[in-house]
Amino acid sequence: MAEEILIVDDDTRLSAMLCDYLSTNGFAARAAASAHAGLDDIRRKAPDAVILDVMLPDLDGFETCRRIRAGS
């Protein structure tokens, strides 16, 4: 089974490119376009790793990381 990676970034073109690259290299990658969407995604199914943008429009990446860690 492939390791799952969640990309949380508001730059959807960059996220799509990263998902494509990771998928072709054996990972199961998915993307969320905001911190809240990423947190919701994690609550539904926790990934093995998260690639997290620091400058997100709804919450900054540091606060998002704190919330992820509080629930893990």
C-alpha positions as CSV (number, residue, x, y, z in Angstrom):
1,M,0.0,0.0,0.0
2,A,1.3,3.5,-0.9
3,E,2.1,6.0,1.8
4,E,-0.5,8.8,1.8
5,I,0.6,12.4,1.6
6,L,-1.7,15.4,2.1
7,I,-0.7,18.7,0.5
8,V,-2.2,21.8,2.1
9,D,-1.6,24.8,-0.1
10,D,-3.8,27.5,-1.6
11,D,-1.8,27.4,-4.8
12,T,-3.9,24.8,-6.6
13,R,-1.5,24.6,-9.6
14,L,1.4,23.8,-7.4
15,S,-0.6,21.3,-5.4
16,A,-1.7,19.5,-8.6
17,M,1.9,19.4,-9.8
18,L,3.1,18.0,-6.5
19,C,0.3,15.4,-6.5
20,D,1.2,14.3,-10.0
21,Y,4.9,14.0,-9.1
22,L,4.3,12.1,-5.9
23,S,1.7,9.8,-7.5
24,T,4.1,8.9,-10.3
25,N,6.7,8.0,-7.6
26,G,4.6,5.6,-5.7
27,F,2.8,7.8,-3.2
28,A,-1.0,8.4,-2.8
29,A,-1.2,12.1,-2.8
30,R,-4.2,14.4,-2.2
31,A,-4.6,18.1,-1.8
32,A,-6.5,20.6,0.2
33,A,-6.7,24.3,-0.8
34,S,-7.1,25.8,2.7
35,A,-6.1,25.1,6.3
36,H,-9.7,24.3,7.3
37,A,-10.2,21.9,4.3
38,G,-6.9,20.2,5.3
39,L,-7.9,19.8,8.9
40,D,-11.3,18.3,7.8
41,D,-9.5,16.0,5.4
42,I,-7.2,14.8,8.2
43,R,-10.2,14.2,10.5
44,R,-11.7,11.9,7.9
45,K,-8.5,9.9,7.1
46,A,-5.1,10.7,8.6
47,P,-2.3,10.8,6.1
48,D,1.2,9.4,6.7
49,A,2.7,12.9,6.0
50,V,1.5,16.5,5.4
51,I,3.2,19.1,3.2
52,L,2.0,22.3,4.7
53,D,2.2,25.9,3.2
54,V,3.1,28.4,5.9
55,M,1.1,31.3,4.4
56,L,-2.5,30.1,4.0
57,P,-5.4,32.5,3.8
58,D,-7.6,31.1,6.6
59,L,-5.0,30.0,9.2
60,D,-1.3,30.3,9.0
61,G,0.7,27.1,8.6
62,F,2.1,27.2,12.1
63,E,-1.3,27.3,13.7
64,T,-2.5,24.6,11.3
65,C,0.4,22.5,12.4
66,R,-0.4,23.0,16.1
67,R,-3.9,21.9,15.5
68,I,-2.8,18.8,13.6
69,R,-0.3,17.9,16.3
70,A,-3.0,18.4,19.0
71,G,-5.1,15.8,17.4
72,S,-2.4,13.2,16.7
